[in-house]
């Protein structure tokens, strides 16, 4: 494959990447959002544990 054909696939070059503007204009992360994310992980963990207890017992009965 030649270099010309390789650019047709949208290959990334370091020249095309601009990391300085990634967070430009981003909103500030508020403490309530942190609490929501942590609460979601806790709820997911509890649901996983309950599911791991209920599913095997329902299969065995």
Buried (B, 14 or more C-beta within 10 A) or exposed (E): EEEEEEEEEEEEEEEEEEEEEEEEEEEEEEEEEEEEEEEEEEEEEEEEEEEEEEEEEEEEE
